[in-house]
Amino acid sequence: MSRGLTRSERLDEMKRLYIQRAFSDKELAERLGVDRTTIWKDRSALEPEYPFVQDDEGRYKIDRTQYVSAIKFNLHEALAVYLAARRASRQTRISQPHVANAIQKLAAALRQPMTERLVQAGESLLAQSVQPERVKVLEAIAEGWVNQQKVRITHQGLRARQAQTHLVSPYLIEPSLLGDGAYLIGYSDVFNDVATFKVERIERAIVTGEPFTLPEAFDEQKLLQHAWGIWYGEGEPQTVKLRFFGEQVTRRVKETIWHPSQKPIEDTSDGCIWTAEVAEWREMVPWVRGWGSEVEVLEPTELRDLLANEVTRMSKRYLVSLPDTSAAPPYRLLWAKADRKTNMVHRLTFHMVDVGLAAQVVWEHALHPRLKQQLAGWLGLTLEEAGRLIAFLASLHDLGKASPAFQDHPRMPAALKSCIMADLRSAGFAFKEDRPSGEKHTRHEVLSTWSLRAVEGERLLCAIGELPAGLAGLIAQALGGHHGAWPRSDRFGPANLTHSDKGGNEWLEARAELVKEMKQVFQPPVVAAFQPDTTRDNVMLTLLSAIFAAADWIGSDETRFPFEDQPLPLRSYVRHARLHAECAVKSIGWEPPADMPEFTFESVFPFPPNDTQKEIAKALKQVPLPALAIIEAPMGLGKTEAAFAAYADWAKQRQAAGLYVAMPTTATSNQMHGRTEEFLSKQMGEAVTPLLVHSQALLRDLPEQDDPVEENDGDGAAAQAWFLPRGYLRRGACLRRLHVGAIRTAADMAARGGCLGDCSLSHPAGEDATEARGRVYGW
């Protein structure tokens, strides 16, 4: 017990302990960390109010039979409280002094034998493993919730490789109904929305002292009314219908209200049917699975498919029978990604769907309207049609993985490779026998382009995608650049693209079937005609390459798109992959910018423009856009403010989406970041924080050896370094529209997918930046 207790707190604690059992003055003094004389004086102060008795050994306790609690329960109320307390004690896995104290205090208000059982439960809790950091986390969250103050938490998601920091406004702390967990529900600055965090996965929590106001619209009852446990959905709840078999099981089902929305249970000749409206059916999978063969999922189809797949997994795990893959088309067995740690693979069909859906969500929710209009006009389609076509095209980016060059992967762990190759050979796919370990193989993006192009390839974009030949060739090239570099023309010659890389007719058929399947999923429109225009084509292809690259990055995040190694029905996979894609794009924070307001100098800066700034504004006002402005003036005449003013004016005229303020060094970038943030916030009328990017992050976070299996030779080196997971060139940074950083960083970003295509650029003059400026503007 802490020595910091006040006398009032110590008296309360002594009262609680004396109610539990007898103590000598010495024993209690040691427990409370005070002098024995202090205990004697405090006990003497309590004796007139509480019925103390001595046991045979001369120890003191409060006689429970004579003690009247401030909380009074009748027998039936006491039983209800007792059951809740016992459940809490049995579901707490670590030493929780607060839970133990609450249970033991409650014990004093109940009757025997309830009191004795709860006192024992409290002692048992204190004897469990001590994890003080977990206790501190819950204390901080509780403090923030009660005092309505924001809490900064570090949360490790279940599938996340690293923890993420959130500033959370704690709206609610809610227990798990089916386990020992607790959940924090609150507004997260990362997701810009209400999110749910499992407390046990929060590594650290600090109360910031920053107040928040609980929104009037927040209704916890409405929020959780369709939740199975804690997870709620934004859309309409789904009907879950289960068929139970057997008399005993039916009786067990009817004994409990499993969900508030459950409908009257229907009796059948061999059991019963249970139905409820559930927000997120995946949360109830363990419960359904726990009934084993005594339950059958009738609705939804996705849950039924998932459980059927689980049966297949279990059969394989227990060697009851081999999974029946004969019903699945052979191309469904092809893999796209493999995990060295778990030996799981992600099937190629599903990865293609992931990336196509990521592109579709990016098109619908993240791209600037002007860019979408430009791309749709280039294709001769409506915005909706263009979105479906681009999603379809993005899904084809890894078509080249349907080849012996990729499927017989040299970096695949031997045990996993042996299993995969056996399945593929059984399905009729042929491989070159005894391929030397050091033999070069064609990269999958080269094979993708070759398969899709209209000349010297398989012409799949023309034959199945129904694209005009001229457009098909351009699109195939852009798809081959989804790792950051378009394939060179010499890669398609027989010296580099061999028959053993491409495979025979069974491989051609697999690639064709994959294109057909993606066409069925995304329903792309037919492009009636295409008029080549080299200048325009190059601009549009660069934009498309950036979309394809971003979609591939989003769709390759296994924390958002978990590996699926079984050939699930595609309709089932598409539905939940769409939800994953929406969540992934939302978490990145990539969204269309607000319209640029009219700019007035005095409303943004705390001083009127000087003569130099007025002349610059006048000169740039009539310049036809797009344009490049070079502002040269002595130091101290306000070139930065003039550049900001020009940007705001030009952005308004052009509906531009981005800004990159480029400085010569890291130090000057850091200094300019604050000024840029202040300018943007005042101009936009709300808090705006540009992303700070510079070279100090370049050498951090190189890919580890346990990363998913992928090619890393040739252009793959650029692919690995291009937008590292958390480095300064990460794709998440390039998808943001407002940056402050070094001029050389801007050049690197421009060279990697056209992410500056809709940005303005401002930087100081200097010979050290000449080469980098040339790279940016030359691009």
N, C-alpha and C positions, 0 to 999 in steps of 0.2 A: 504494500500500500504506500502511496506517495506521502512524503513528509509535508507536502504543501497543503494539506487539508486545514480548513478553518475549523474553529471549535464547533460551530453549528454543523458543518459537514461531518465532523468526527462523531458528534452525538448521533446523527442519523445513521452513520455506518455502524456504530456500536449497537444501536437499537436493532438494526437488521441482523447483525451477527448473533446477538443474544437470543433473538427469536429462533434462529436455526439450531443452536446447540449451546452447551455450557462452556464457559471460558474462565480460566483463572486470570487475575489481573496481569500476571506476568505474560501469559500466552497472548492476551489481547494487545498488550503493550508491544510485543514483538511483531505482531501482525500489522499494527497500525504505525509502527515506527516512532513511538513516543515513550516517555518515561512511565514506569509503573505507577508512580504517584499521580501522574496525570489521569491515568485510567481510573484510579480509585476515586479521585475528585469528580470526574465526569460521571461515573456510575452512581455516585452519591447524589448527583444532580438529577439523574434519571429515575431513581428509585421512588420518589413521591408520586410519579405519574404512571409508572409501569410496574406490573406485578412480578418482581424478581423473586426467585427461589434459589436455594443452594442444593447441589447434588451431594452424594455421599463423600465426594473427594473435596468438597468445599469450593467448587467452581460455581459461578453464577450464570443464570439464564433467565429469560422472560418466560413465564408460564403461559404457554399457548392457550390453555383451557380457560385462562382468566383474561387473556389479552383480546381487546376489541379493536379490529382494524378500522381505519378510516374508510376503507372500501368494503362494502357489504354486498354479498351475493347470497341468493337463495341456492338451494342444492343444485337445481338444474342450471342456473347461470354459472355456478362454480364449475360444473362439469364441462360446460362449453369453453370456459376460459382455460381450464386444465388441459383439455384436448389440444387447444391451439398452442399452449405453451409446450406441451410434450412434443408436438410435431416440430416446433421450432428447435427444440433441444436435440431431436434425433436427426435433423437435417443440417445441423451446423457441424462442419468437419474440422474446424480449427478452434483454438482456444479464443473464445470471444468473451472477455470479461463483462462487457456491457450486456450481452445476452444472458450470461450466467447471473449477473446481479439482478436483472429485471425478473428473471424466473424465480430467484430466491425471494425477492421482495414480494412477488405475487403469491408465493407460497404462504406467506404470513396471513394473507387475506382469505385463504381457503380452509377447508376442513380435512381432517384425516379421513382416509389415508392419502388424500391428494397432496397435502403439505409435505409429507415425508418423501413422496415420490419426486416432487419438484425440487426439493432441497438436494436430493441425490443427483438429479439431472444437472443442477447447477454445478455441483462439485465435479461431476464427470466432464462437463465442458471445460472447466478450468484445467483439468488434467490432460487435455488434448494438446496436440502440437502447437507451439507458440509461433505465430507469424505476425509480429508487431506492425510490419508495413501494411499488411492487409487491413488491420484494425485502423491504422491512420488514414487509409484511403476512405473507408466507410465514414469515419469521423468527419473528414473534410467535406465529403459529399453531403452528409447530413447537415453540417453547419451551413453550407452554401444554400441548401434547399430551404431550411428554416428561416435563414436571414435574408433570403432572396439576393444572394451574391453569386457572381459568376465563378466557376471553378475551372482551372486549367488542368486537364487530365492527359495522361499518356496512356493510350489504349492499344493493346495488341489484339488485332482481329484474329478470328479463328484460323483463317487461311492466309493471313498477311505474313510476309516475311520479316517485316519490321514494324515497330510500334509507330503510331501517329499521334501528334499532339493536337488537341481540340480545346477551344475555349467554349465551355458549355454553360448555358443557363439552365440549372436543374429545375425542371418543372415537376418531376415526380420520381419517387423511389418506389419500385414495385417488386414484390417477391415473385419468384417463379412458382407456379402452382404445382408443377410436376417434379421439382428437384430442389436442391438446396441453394440455388442461386438467387441473386437479387439484381435488378436492372435499374439503370439510370436513364430516364427519358428527359430529354431537354434539347434546346436549340443549339446546334453546333455551327461554329463559324467556318468549318471546313466544308460541310455539306450545304450550308446556307438553308437549313431546314431542320425540323425536329427529327432527332435520331435516337436510337436505342443502343445502350452500351451495357454489356454484362459487367457487373462490378468486379467479379473475380478476374476479369481480363484487364482491369485498369491497374497499371503498374505504379503510377504516382498521381496524386491529386493535391492541388494547392488552391486554397480559397484566395481569390484575387482582391476581394474587397470592393470590386466594381459591382454596383447594384444592377438588377434587372427587374423588369415588371412582367408578371405573368399575364400573357395576352387574355383578354376577356373571352376570346373565341376558343381557348383551350378547354376542352371538356374531356376529362379522363374517362368518364363512363362511356361516352360516345366513341372515344378513340379506341377503347379496348373491348367494345361490346362484341365484336366478331373475332377477337384474337383467341387462338387456342390456348396460348400461354401468355406471351408478351408481345409477339410480333403482329403488327397491324398493317393493313394495306391501304393504298390511296384509292384503289379502284373498288368495284363492287365485290362483295364477298362471294366465294364460290360454294356451290352445293357439294357437300361430301356425303356420299351414301355408301354405307357398309352393310354387307350381309353376314350375319353371324350364324354359326351352325351349332346345333346341339342344345339340349335342355338345360344343362348346367351353365353353359356359357350365356345363354339367353337370360337366365336368372341373374347372373352377375352383371350383365349389361343393364338390366332394368333396376338394379339396386342403387345405382348412382346417377346423379345428374352430371354428365360429363362435360356439357357445354351449355351456356345460357340459352343459346338459340336452337337447341336440339328440338326436333319435332316429336310428336307422339310416336312411340316405337310400334312398328307394324309387325304383327305375328305372321310367320310363314309356317308351312307344314314341317320344315326341318330346323326352324330357328326364328330369327327376327331380322328386321331391317331397321338400321339406325341412320338418321339423317340430321344434318346441321349445316348452318351457313357459317363458313370459316374464312377469315381474312387471308391467311397464309397456310395452305394445307401442308407445306413442307415441314412446318413446326410439329405437326402431329404424326410424322412418319415413325418415330420410335415407338409411340403408343400403339399405332396400328400394327407395326411389325411385332410388337410384344404378344399379340394374340395368336401369332403363328398361323397354322393351317386352319384355325377355327374362324377366320374372317376372310372375306373376299371383297375387294374394292370394286364397287359398281360405278361410282363417279368420284372425282373427275377422271378422265381418261389418262391424264398425265400421272396421277398418283397410281393408277392401276399399272401403267407401264413401268413406273419406277419400282414398284414392288415385284413385278414380274422379272425385271432385271436383277433385283436383289436375290431372287431365288436362283437365278443363273449363277450369280457370284458365289452364293453359298454352296451350290453344287460343285463348283470348281474348287472352292476352298477345302471342302471335305472329301473331295475325290469321289463323290457319289456317282457322278457321270460327267462327261466332258460337255461343255456348253455347245448347244446345237447352233452352229453358225451356218448351217446349210440353207436356212430360210433367208438369210441376209445376202444381198448381192455381193459378189466378191470385192467390188471397189469400196464397200463400206468397211472392210477390214484394214484398209490403208491407214497409216498413222501420220500425224503431222508434228507432234511434239512428244517428248518422252522425259520423264523425271528420273534422274539418277538415284535419288534417295528412296523413292517409293516403288520404282520399277513400273509405274503406271504410264500409259500412253494416252494421248488425246487423238481421237480419230480425225482423219483429214476432212471428212464430210462436215463434222461438227465445227472444226476450226474455220472452215470456209464460211459456214453459216455465221459464226461469231463475228468475223471481220465484215461480212456483208451487212449484218445488222448494226454493227458499230458505225459503218459508213452511213447507213440510213438514218440513225439517230443524230449523227453529226450534221447531216444535211437538214434534217427537220428542226434541230434545236440550237445548233452552234454556229453555222455559217452566216456571214453577213448577207443580207438580202441582195445587195448589188452583185456579189460574187455568184450567187445562185442564178440571178437573172442573166448574167453573162454566160454562164455555163449552159443554162437551158436554151438561150438564144443560139449559141454555137451549135447545139445538137438539134435545134428546130423542134423542141418539145416544150410542154408546159412544165411548171415547177414540180408538180407532183410526178409527172412522167420521168423527168430528169432524175428525181430522187430515186425512183425505182430502178432506173437503168444504172445509175452510179453504184447503188447497193449491189446489184447483180454483178457488175464489173469488178468491184472490190472483192467480192467473194471468190473470184477466179485468180486472185493474186498468187496463190500457192498451188495452182494446178500442176506445176512441174514436180511437185512432191509425189505425184502419181507416176513414179518412174523407178526403175531398178537403181538408178544413180542415187536416189535419196533413200528409198526403202531399205537398201543394203548399206546402211549408214556406217561409216568407219568408226564413229565415236560412240556408237551404241554399246552399252555394257553387254558383255558376252552372253550372260544368262538370258537377259531380256531379248537380245537379238535372236538367239536360237529359237525362243518361243515364237516371236513374231514371224521369222522366216518360215518356220514350219507351217504356221497357219496360212501364210500367203502362198506357199508352194502347194498346199493342199487345195487352195482355192483356184489353182491353175496359173499362177503368176510364175514366169520363168526368170531366172537370174543367171548371170555369168558364173560358171563354176570356178572355185578356187581363185577368186579375184585377189591379186597381190595387195597387201595392206597399204603399201605406199602409192598405189596407182591413183592418179588424178581422176576425179569425177566431175561431171558438169554440174554447176550449181542449179538449184531448183528454179530460181527466178529466170535464168536463161531458158530453161525448158518450158517455163510458163509462157514466155514471149514466143518461143518457137511454135508451141502448140496452137497459140491463138492467132498468130499473124496470118495475113492473107497470102503471102508469098513465101515459098520454100518452107512451109510448115504444114500443120494439119488443118488449117483454115477453120478452126472451131468457132471463132467469133462470127464468121460469115455463115457457115453451114448451120449452126445451131442458134447463135445469138442474133442472126439476121441483121448484122451490121453491114453497111457498104464497105467494099474492100479497102478503099482509101482510109476510112475512119478506123477500120479494124486494125490496120497496121500501126496506126498511131497509138491507139488504145493499148495494143499488146506491148508496145515499147514502154508506155507509161506504167503498166502493171509490172513489167520487169524491173522497174526502178523503185519498188516499194521498200527496198533497204537503203535507198539513198543514192544509187548510181544506176543510170540506164545501161543495159547490156551493150557492149561494143559489138559492132557488126561482125568482127572476126570470130566471135564466140559461136556463131551458127555454122561455121564451116565443118567439114567432115573430120578435120584434125582434132577439133575440140568437142564436137557433138557426135558421139559414136552411137552405133546401134546398141551396144551394151548399156549405154546411158539411157537411151530412149525406150528400149524394149520392143517387143514384137506386137502383134495384133491385139493380144489380150490387154496390153498396156494402153494402146490407142483406144480400145473400147472402154476401158475404165475412165480415161480422161474425158471421153465423149459423154459417158453416162453422168459423170460429175457435173459437167456443164449443163446437161439436161436437168439434173436435179436442182441446181442453183436457179435455173430458169423457172422451174416450177415453184420454188420458194418465193422468189422476188418478183415474178411476173413483169419482166422488162418490156417496155413498148418497142415497136419497130421504128427505127430511124429511116424515114422514107427516102431522104436524099442528103448528100453531104457535098458541100462546095469547099474544096481546099483553099486555104489562105495561109501561107507559111507563117507570117508574122502572128496572126491571130491564133493559129494552131499551136504554135510554140508556147504562147501565154496560157492557153487553156490546158495544154498537156502538163505544164508545170503545176498549175493549180490542182489538176486531177492527181498528179503524182503525190502532191502534199496530202491530199485527202486519203489516197490509198495508203500512204505510209502511216498517217495518223491512225487510220482505222485498224491497220495491222498491229500497231503498238497497243491500242486499246484492247483489241480482240485477243492479244497474246498474253494478257495479264491473267495468270492462273488464279490470282486471288479473287478476280471478278468472274472468270469463266473457268470453273474447276474442270480438271481433266475428266473425260468420260471415255472409258475404254471398251464399253459394250455397245453393240450396234442397236441403240434405242430406235423406236419409231421416230422418224424425222419430225412429224407434226408435233410430237410432245417436246422434242428438244428445242424447236424453233420458238415455242411459246415462252419457255423460261429463259432462253438465251436473249430474247428481246428485253426482258426485265433486267437481265444482267447488263446489257448494253446501255440502257437508260440510266441505270445506277452508276455505271462507270463514267459516262460522259458528264453526268451531274457532279460526281466527286472531283473531277479534274477542274471544274470551274470554268470550262470553255463555253462561253455563251456570246451571242451577238451583242455588240456594243450599243449603248443608247445613242440616239441621234445627238450630234454635236449642237449645243445651243449657240445662239448668236454671241459673238465675242465683243466685249467692250473693255478697253484697257483699264479704266478706273474701277470696274467691278471685280477685277481679278487681282490687280496689283495695288499696293497701298500708296501709290503716287501717280500723278498724271504722266503721260508719255513726254519725253524730251524731244527736241527738234530732230535728232538723229532717228529716233524710233518712229516719229511721224513721217519722215521722208522714206524710211524703209517700208512702212505700211502702205504709203501712197504708191510707191514704185511696184510693190508686189500685188496690189489690189487688182490691176488690170491684166496680169500675166495669164495667158491661156494655159490651162492645165491638161495633162501633167507637166510639171516643170521642176527644175533644179535651181535653187537660190543659194548663192554664196555671199555671205554677209561679212565684210571686212571693215573693222573700225578699231580705233585704239581702245585699250582696256579701260573699263569703267563707264563706257557710253551705253551699256544696256543691250549688248548683242543677244544675251540669253532671253531676255524678255521679248525682244523683237522676233526672235526665232519662235518662241512660244506663240506669239500673236499670229505670226504667219501660218503656223501649223493649225491653229484653231480656225482661222479664216478659210484656209484651203480644205481642211477636213469638213467644214460645213458645206462648201461648194461641191466637193467630190463624194460626200458621204463616206469618207475614209474611216477605216476601222482601227488603225494602229499608230503607234508612235515608238520610235527607238531613239533615245538620246544617247549618243555615243561619245565617250570621252577617251583620252589617250591612256589613262592608267586606272588601276583598281581604286586608288585613293580618290582621284577626281570623280570616278563613277559613284563612289559612296557619298561624296559631298553633294553631287548633283541629284542624287536620288530623293533627298528630302525636299529640294526646291521643286522638282518635278511633281512630287506627290502633292505639295501645297498648291501648285498651279492647277493640276488636273481636278483636284477636289473643289476648288473655288469655281473653276470653269463649268464643271459638270453639276455643281450644286449638291454633291453628295461625296462621301468618303471614297476616294479612289487611290489604290496603292499599286504603282507599277512594280513589275518584277525586276529585282536586281540580279543581273547576270554578269559574271566576269570569270576570268581564267583561274581563280584560286580553287574552283571546284573541278578543274579539268582532270587532275590526277586522282580524284577520289572515286571510290565505288566501281572499280573495274569488275567485269563479270567474273563470278566465281566458278570453280570447276564443277560445282553441283547444279549449275544453271541447266534449264532444259536443253536437251540435245539439239544442236543446230550446226550448220556449216560455219566455219570461221576462217576459211582460207580465201585468198584472192580478194574479191570485193567484200567478202564477209568480214574482213578486218574493219572495213569502214562501217559495215552494218552493226558490228558489236560496239564500236566507239560512238556511233552516231546516236545521239540522244541517250546517253547512259541512263540507267534507271533513276539515279538521283543526282547526276552530274550537271554541269552548267549547260551542256547541250542536250539535256533530256527533252524528249518530245513535249512533255507537259509544259516546259518553259516556252518552247516555240509556238505552242498553241495559244499562249496568252498573247494579248494584243498590245500591251503597254510594257515597255522595257527601258531600263537604264543600264548601260554597261560599256564595255570597251569597244572601240571601233573594230578591232580584230575579231572580237566575238560576233559582231554583226556580220562580218564577212564570212565567218564559218557558218553562221546560221543561214545566210543567204545561199550558200553553196549546198545546203542540205534540204532541199525540198521546197524552196520558194516561200518560206514562212514570212518573209518581209514584203510579199507582193502587194500588200495593201497598207504599208506603213509609210509614214514620213520619217526622214532621217535628219538628225541635227547633231553636229559635232564641231569641235574646234579645228582650226587649220594647223598644219604642222607636217614637216617632211616625214616624220615617223609613221604617219597615217596614210601617206600617199598610195602605197601599194594596196593597203586594205580598202581604201575608198574605191580604187579602181576595180577591185574584185566585186564590191557591192554594186556599184553602178554599172559595171560591165555585165553583171548577171542580169 
